[in-house]
Amino acid sequence: MKIDERSPAPVSETASPSAPNRGQAVSPLMRFFFTQQIFGTLLCFLLLLGGFMGYFAMVKEGDPDINIARAMITTAWPGTDAETLETQVTDKLEEEIKSLQGLDDFTSATFNSFSIINIAFKAEAPVAPSIQELRAKVDDADSELPAESTGREVPDFEQLSMQDAPV
């Protein structure tokens, strides 16, 4: 029997058939990290430190500024039923709005005496030019609507912002 300098327990010269040969089963990378423990510890520490630094340097916004062109058009016509308002006002406005470029979707609702049209453009559409085009389309459609002398008001145009909506 021989005594290994590193361990106080005696090591037999011949390995028993049931014990695996441990020297060949360990990869060179694992052997390096087991023999160079200080290097492995420093490497783990540096990786953790880099992760913490990256996490705290990352920009985190609770309320990011999302610029998507959105608008709401309301039309009031006091004393008018919903069906008349839809056929004479809302449908004509919708026809003009459908021809816009970059339109994502729009919804409309008509009630007694007023109608609401919500318009949303695609996220990649520029906000200012899209809103200007929409205003121009509403102005074009306004000339085709019934005369204001009958009590119908000019369509009210309101630009919406994602910042206005509650979280």
Backbone as CSV, one residue per row, in Angstrom:
resi,resn,N_x,N_y,N_z,CA_x,CA_y,CA_z,C_x,C_y,C_z
1,MET,0.822,-1.171,0.000,0.000,0.000,0.000,0.873,1.243,0.000
2,LYS,0.372,2.220,-0.720,1.056,3.497,-0.810,0.227,4.560,-0.123
3,ILE,0.875,5.565,0.408,0.147,6.674,1.025,0.288,7.874,0.108
4,ASP,-0.847,8.427,-0.206,-0.876,9.630,-1.052,-0.537,10.834,-0.180
5,GLU,0.262,11.756,-0.711,0.676,12.902,0.077,-0.493,13.841,0.372
6,ARG,-1.446,13.880,-0.500,-2.542,14.817,-0.331,-3.606,14.334,0.639
7,SER,-3.815,13.062,0.763,-4.854,12.554,1.650,-4.239,11.620,2.670
8,PRO,-4.724,11.679,3.903,-4.151,10.818,4.937,-4.587,9.367,4.811
9,ALA,-5.651,9.099,4.058,-6.132,7.722,3.930,-5.264,6.966,2.951
10,PRO,-4.965,5.684,3.225,-4.152,4.894,2.297,-4.930,4.586,1.019
11,VAL,-4.202,4.532,-0.077,-4.779,4.240,-1.380,-4.170,2.949,-1.864
12,SER,-4.987,2.031,-2.318,-4.455,0.760,-2.791,-3.908,0.915,-4.189
13,GLU,-2.886,0.123,-4.515,-2.271,0.220,-5.839,-3.155,-0.348,-6.912
14,THR,-3.925,-1.335,-6.590,-4.816,-1.922,-7.578,-6.228,-1.513,-7.229
15,ALA,-6.908,-0.996,-8.195,-8.289,-0.559,-7.971,-9.177,-1.773,-7.939
16,SER,-10.169,-1.720,-7.091,-11.110,-2.838,-7.029,-11.989,-2.823,-8.270
17,PRO,-12.461,-3.971,-8.732,-13.257,-4.008,-9.951,-14.584,-3.273,-9.817
18,SER,-15.094,-3.112,-8.613,-16.382,-2.426,-8.472,-16.221,-0.912,-8.437
19,ALA,-15.053,-0.368,-8.126,-14.851,1.088,-8.058,-14.505,1.618,-9.442
20,PRO,-15.157,2.692,-9.882,-14.837,3.258,-11.197,-13.499,3.977,-11.167
21,ASN,-12.904,4.105,-12.324,-11.632,4.809,-12.455,-11.939,6.301,-12.481
22,ARG,-11.746,6.992,-11.381,-12.169,8.379,-11.229,-11.256,9.350,-11.976
23,GLY,-10.070,9.047,-12.218,-9.136,9.946,-12.886,-9.502,10.211,-14.328
24,GLN,-10.064,9.241,-15.022,-10.391,9.415,-16.434,-11.812,9.919,-16.655
25,ALA,-12.682,9.838,-15.639,-14.077,10.245,-15.803,-14.251,11.755,-15.688
26,VAL,-13.278,12.474,-15.146,-13.390,13.912,-14.941,-12.842,14.635,-16.164
27,SER,-13.616,15.589,-16.665,-13.176,16.345,-17.840,-12.053,17.303,-17.454
28,PRO,-11.243,17.720,-18.409,-10.136,18.633,-18.094,-10.620,19.979,-17.544
29,LEU,-11.779,20.457,-18.003,-12.315,21.718,-17.512,-12.709,21.602,-16.036
30,MET,-13.351,20.496,-15.682,-13.733,20.287,-14.282,-12.477,20.106,-13.427
31,ARG,-11.499,19.393,-13.939,-10.259,19.190,-13.185,-9.583,20.540,-12.931
32,PHE,-9.611,21.445,-13.940,-9.008,22.771,-13.786,-9.709,23.557,-12.678
33,PHE,-11.048,23.560,-12.670,-11.779,24.319,-11.665,-11.655,23.707,-10.266
34,PHE,-11.474,22.390,-10.180,-11.265,21.784,-8.867,-9.862,22.057,-8.343
35,THR,-8.897,22.145,-9.229,-7.532,22.410,-8.772,-7.279,23.907,-8.600
36,GLN,-7.970,24.740,-9.341,-7.815,26.194,-9.257,-9.087,26.796,-8.661
37,GLN,-9.334,26.533,-7.407,-10.575,26.941,-6.764,-10.697,28.455,-6.628
38,ILE,-9.605,29.134,-6.428,-9.652,30.598,-6.303,-10.099,31.218,-7.624
39,PHE,-9.588,30.699,-8.740,-9.995,31.202,-10.051,-11.495,30.969,-10.279
40,GLY,-11.976,29.783,-9.946,-13.397,29.478,-10.116,-14.284,30.363,-9.259
41,THR,-13.864,30.618,-8.023,-14.627,31.486,-7.119,-14.659,32.914,-7.649
42,LEU,-13.516,33.413,-8.104,-13.466,34.769,-8.666,-14.312,34.881,-9.930
43,LEU,-14.295,33.856,-10.760,-15.095,33.884,-11.982,-16.592,33.946,-11.651
44,CYS,-17.039,33.150,-10.690,-18.451,33.184,-10.273,-18.801,34.541,-9.685
45,PHE,-17.909,35.101,-8.872,-18.148,36.410,-8.285,-18.256,37.484,-9.360
46,LEU,-17.372,37.446,-10.356,-17.413,38.435,-11.433,-18.691,38.307,-12.265
47,LEU,-19.140,37.083,-12.509,-20.391,36.903,-13.244,-21.583,37.457,-12.462
48,LEU,-21.631,37.204,-11.171,-22.702,37.758,-10.335,-22.638,39.280,-10.289
49,LEU,-21.449,39.832,-10.117,-21.284,41.277,-10.072,-21.718,41.917,-11.392
50,GLY,-21.327,41.317,-12.505,-21.737,41.836,-13.813,-23.253,41.773,-14.002
51,GLY,-23.878,40.712,-13.523,-25.337,40.600,-13.610,-26.043,41.659,-12.794
52,PHE,-25.570,41.894,-11.571,-26.175,42.943,-10.734,-25.977,44.323,-11.346
53,MET,-24.776,44.582,-11.860,-24.518,45.885,-12.483,-25.404,46.083,-13.704
54,GLY,-25.571,45.052,-14.512,-26.434,45.151,-15.682,-27.890,45.352,-15.307
55,TYR,-28.334,44.684,-14.255,-29.724,44.823,-13.813,-30.009,46.243,-13.330
56,PHE,-29.116,46.792,-12.521,-29.363,48.120,-11.972,-29.105,49.226,-12.988
57,ALA,-28.330,48.965,-14.031,-28.091,49.968,-15.067,-29.192,49.956,-16.127
58,MET,-30.029,48.928,-16.141,-31.082,48.794,-17.136,-32.160,49.860,-16.913
59,VAL,-32.637,50.447,-17.996,-33.680,51.460,-17.900,-35.008,50.758,-17.667
60,LYS,-35.659,51.145,-16.576,-36.958,50.572,-16.242,-37.938,51.718,-16.082
61,GLU,-38.997,51.704,-16.886,-40.007,52.743,-16.799,-41.321,52.116,-16.416
62,GLY,-41.939,52.663,-15.410,-43.243,52.163,-14.998,-44.340,52.616,-15.931
63,ASP,-44.138,53.747,-16.589,-45.141,54.309,-17.485,-44.436,54.802,-18.752
64,PRO,-44.070,53.892,-19.660,-43.329,54.318,-20.850,-44.203,55.148,-21.780
65,ASP,-43.571,56.027,-22.518,-44.274,56.888,-23.463,-44.528,56.093,-24.737
66,ILE,-45.781,55.781,-24.994,-46.170,55.015,-26.173,-46.854,55.974,-27.132
67,ASN,-46.248,56.186,-28.281,-46.805,57.120,-29.260,-47.530,56.363,-30.355
68,ILE,-48.819,56.195,-30.163,-49.679,55.593,-31.179,-50.760,56.608,-31.483
69,ALA,-50.952,56.883,-32.747,-51.964,57.854,-33.148,-53.350,57.284,-32.879
70,ARG,-54.089,57.960,-32.012,-55.458,57.573,-31.667,-56.301,58.840,-31.639
71,ALA,-57.563,58.704,-32.009,-58.459,59.854,-31.987,-59.887,59.388,-31.755
72,MET,-60.713,60.334,-31.309,-62.122,60.068,-31.094,-62.916,61.212,-31.718
73,ILE,-63.902,60.841,-32.515,-64.756,61.824,-33.177,-66.158,61.647,-32.620
74,THR,-66.684,62.711,-32.051,-68.057,62.671,-31.547,-68.901,63.653,-32.345
75,THR,-70.089,63.223,-32.686,-71.018,64.070,-33.428,-72.332,64.112,-32.660
76,ALA,-72.776,65.306,-32.384,-74.041,65.470,-31.655,-75.102,66.044,-32.599
77,TRP,-76.276,65.493,-32.513,-77.423,65.993,-33.275,-78.624,65.829,-32.356
78,PRO,-78.880,66.829,-31.511,-79.934,66.713,-30.494,-81.301,66.417,-31.111
79,GLY,-82.008,65.509,-30.465,-83.364,65.175,-30.883,-83.453,64.182,-32.026
80,THR,-82.342,63.590,-32.425,-82.355,62.656,-33.545,-82.246,61.231,-33.019
81,ASP,-82.974,60.316,-33.662,-82.872,58.919,-33.241,-81.576,58.310,-33.771
82,ALA,-81.177,57.190,-33.187,-79.892,56.561,-33.497,-79.810,56.106,-34.951
83,GLU,-80.899,55.601,-35.511,-80.881,55.080,-36.878,-80.641,56.196,-37.893
84,THR,-81.305,57.316,-37.725,-81.116,58.451,-38.637,-79.699,58.996,-38.522
85,LEU,-79.216,59.127,-37.303,-77.867,59.638,-37.085,-76.824,58.720,-37.705
86,GLU,-77.056,57.432,-37.625,-76.089,56.486,-38.202,-76.068,56.570,-39.724
87,THR,-77.224,56.592,-40.340,-77.260,56.606,-41.810,-76.811,57.938,-42.398
88,GLN,-77.134,59.054,-41.738,-76.825,60.356,-42.331,-75.482,60.932,-41.893
89,VAL,-74.939,60.475,-40.762,-73.686,61.068,-40.267,-72.583,60.015,-40.103
90,THR,-72.817,59.023,-39.266,-71.767,58.067,-38.892,-71.268,57.282,-40.097
91,ASP,-72.178,56.783,-40.935,-71.755,56.005,-42.109,-70.911,56.833,-43.071
92,LYS,-71.260,58.103,-43.257,-70.479,58.960,-44.171,-69.093,59.245,-43.601
93,LEU,-69.015,59.449,-42.295,-67.698,59.634,-41.676,-66.859,58.366,-41.777
94,GLU,-67.485,57.218,-41.572,-66.762,55.947,-41.662,-66.210,55.713,-43.066
95,GLU,-66.967,56.047,-44.082,-66.495,55.865,-45.465,-65.238,56.690,-45.737
96,GLU,-65.187,57.897,-45.228,-63.996,58.734,-45.411,-62.808,58.184,-44.612
97,ILE,-63.077,57.712,-43.408,-62.001,57.231,-42.535,-61.386,55.935,-43.061
98,LYS,-62.189,55.081,-43.690,-61.683,53.793,-44.184,-60.570,53.943,-45.209
99,SER,-60.509,55.063,-45.892,-59.515,55.246,-46.949,-58.158,55.713,-46.424
100,LEU,-58.009,55.896,-45.128,-56.738,56.365,-44.555,-55.662,55.283,-44.612
101,GLN,-54.418,55.717,-44.822,-53.271,54.811,-44.808,-52.817,54.588,-43.372
102,GLY,-52.395,53.378,-43.038,-51.868,53.075,-41.717,-52.934,52.893,-40.657
103,LEU,-54.168,52.729,-41.060,-55.263,52.561,-40.107,-55.233,51.151,-39.535
104,ASP,-55.228,51.052,-38.224,-55.230,49.736,-37.583,-56.661,49.252,-37.422
105,ASP,-57.465,50.000,-36.703,-58.880,49.656,-36.584,-59.659,50.875,-36.113
106,PHE,-60.947,50.821,-36.311,-61.804,51.858,-35.763,-63.141,51.231,-35.400
107,THR,-63.730,51.799,-34.368,-65.027,51.330,-33.917,-65.961,52.521,-33.828
108,SER,-67.220,52.261,-34.019,-68.191,53.345,-33.905,-69.405,52.855,-33.137
109,ALA,-70.044,53.790,-32.483,-71.265,53.510,-31.745,-72.193,54.705,-31.927
110,THR,-73.441,54.418,-32.213,-74.416,55.475,-32.424,-75.531,55.322,-31.394
111,PHE,-75.858,56.422,-30.762,-76.904,56.449,-29.755,-77.905,57.530,-30.138
112,ASN,-78.946,57.684,-29.372,-79.875,58.786,-29.613,-79.149,60.101,-29.377
113,SER,-79.167,60.951,-30.354,-78.622,62.310,-30.328,-77.104,62.432,-30.461
114,PHE,-76.322,61.343,-30.440,-74.875,61.484,-30.646,-74.254,60.166,-31.114
115,SER,-73.083,60.297,-31.738,-72.333,59.120,-32.178,-70.865,59.314,-31.820
116,ILE,-70.185,58.192,-31.635,-68.761,58.198,-31.272,-68.026,57.269,-32.230
117,ILE,-66.895,57.745,-32.754,-66.032,56.920,-33.607,-64.635,56.960,-32.999
118,ASN,-64.089,55.795,-32.658,-62.728,55.675,-32.139,-61.828,55.142,-33.243
119,ILE,-60.715,55.820,-33.457,-59.783,55.464,-34.526,-58.417,55.178,-33.908
120,ALA,-57.780,54.093,-34.337,-56.421,53.754,-33.900,-55.588,53.435,-35.135
121,PHE,-54.429,54.050,-35.210,-53.504,53.789,-36.303,-52.498,52.737,-35.867
122,LYS,-51.781,52.171,-36.825,-50.735,51.190,-36.508,-49.621,51.877,-35.723
123,ALA,-48.901,51.087,-34.948,-47.858,51.641,-34.080,-46.740,52.303,-34.871
124,GLU,-46.438,51.793,-36.053,-45.336,52.367,-36.834,-45.741,53.600,-37.640
125,ALA,-47.033,53.944,-37.653,-47.507,55.123,-38.378,-47.083,56.385,-37.624
126,PRO,-46.569,57.393,-38.337,-46.189,58.641,-37.665,-47.433,59.339,-37.107
127,VAL,-47.312,59.851,-35.897,-48.477,60.377,-35.183,-49.012,61.658,-35.815
128,ALA,-48.181,62.682,-35.954,-48.657,63.990,-36.429,-49.252,63.923,-37.838
129,PRO,-48.564,63.317,-38.826,-49.174,63.259,-40.162,-50.460,62.432,-40.201
130,SER,-50.527,61.371,-39.400,-51.733,60.536,-39.381,-52.923,61.320,-38.836
131,ILE,-52.708,62.080,-37.781,-53.785,62.881,-37.197,-54.203,63.993,-38.159
132,GLN,-53.246,64.590,-38.856,-53.579,65.638,-39.833,-54.429,65.074,-40.970
133,GLU,-54.056,63.890,-41.462,-54.844,63.257,-42.521,-56.257,62.948,-42.035
134,LEU,-56.363,62.493,-40.799,-57.679,62.185,-40.239,-58.523,63.443,-40.111
135,ARG,-57.932,64.542,-39.659,-58.670,65.813,-39.583,-59.155,66.241,-40.962
136,ALA,-58.298,66.082,-41.966,-58.683,66.462,-43.329,-59.851,65.605,-43.824
137,LYS,-59.827,64.314,-43.532,-60.917,63.419,-43.945,-62.225,63.783,-43.241
138,VAL,-62.139,64.140,-41.967,-63.348,64.528,-41.229,-63.895,65.831,-41.798
139,ASP,-63.001,66.765,-42.130,-63.458,68.023,-42.733,-64.093,67.778,-44.096
140,ASP,-63.527,66.861,-44.887,-64.114,66.521,-46.188,-65.498,65.914,-46.014
141,ALA,-65.646,65.038,-45.037,-66.940,64.384,-44.812,-67.960,65.348,-44.234
142,ASP,-67.510,66.363,-43.511,-68.426,67.319,-42.898,-69.220,68.095,-43.945
143,SER,-68.622,68.335,-45.082,-69.340,69.058,-46.142,-70.463,68.203,-46.743
144,GLU,-70.383,66.879,-46.633,-71.410,65.983,-47.163,-72.518,65.687,-46.153
145,LEU,-72.326,66.077,-44.917,-73.303,65.784,-43.870,-74.480,66.752,-43.961
146,PRO,-75.607,66.418,-43.325,-76.770,67.318,-43.344,-76.411,68.696,-42.797
147,ALA,-77.149,69.688,-43.213,-76.855,71.081,-42.830,-76.931,71.265,-41.324
148,GLU,-76.074,72.159,-40.829,-76.028,72.418,-39.399,-77.242,73.206,-38.925
149,SER,-77.983,73.795,-39.836,-79.154,74.587,-39.452,-80.250,73.719,-38.837
150,THR,-80.202,72.398,-39.075,-81.208,71.500,-38.513,-80.868,71.099,-37.087
151,GLY,-79.772,71.596,-36.528,-79.421,71.298,-35.147,-78.203,70.406,-35.005
152,ARG,-77.689,69.857,-36.105,-76.501,69.013,-36.020,-75.279,69.887,-35.779
153,GLU,-74.437,69.442,-34.839,-73.213,70.183,-34.537,-72.061,69.647,-35.374
154,VAL,-71.017,70.450,-35.493,-69.818,70.043,-36.228,-69.172,68.885,-35.469
155,PRO,-68.683,67.852,-36.189,-68.022,66.739,-35.492,-66.872,67.242,-34.622
156,ASP,-66.849,66.799,-33.383,-65.811,67.185,-32.428,-64.674,66.175,-32.539
157,PHE,-63.481,66.678,-32.776,-62.303,65.841,-32.994,-61.412,65.952,-31.774
158,GLU,-61.026,64.816,-31.178,-60.155,64.813,-30.012,-59.057,63.777,-30.195
159,GLN,-57.807,64.236,-30.113,-56.675,63.312,-30.206,-56.474,62.672,-28.840
160,LEU,-56.343,61.344,-28.821,-56.163,60.611,-27.570,-54.703,60.232,-27.408
161,SER,-54.284,60.101,-26.166,-52.919,59.690,-25.858,-52.966,58.505,-24.910
162,MET,-52.000,57.614,-25.033,-51.928,56.467,-24.146,-51.616,56.919,-22.720
163,GLN,-51.014,58.089,-22.573,-50.685,58.635,-21.260,-51.941,59.054,-20.506
164,ASP,-53.041,59.340,-21.237,-54.277,59.787,-20.601,-55.025,58.637,-19.956
165,ALA,-54.788,57.424,-20.411,-55.512,56.267,-19.901,-54.937,55.830,-18.552
166,PRO,-55.784,55.447,-17.614,-55.265,54.964,-16.325,-54.586,53.613,-16.483
167,VAL,-53.646,53.339,-15.600,-52.901,52.087,-15.657,-53.761,50.970,-15.094
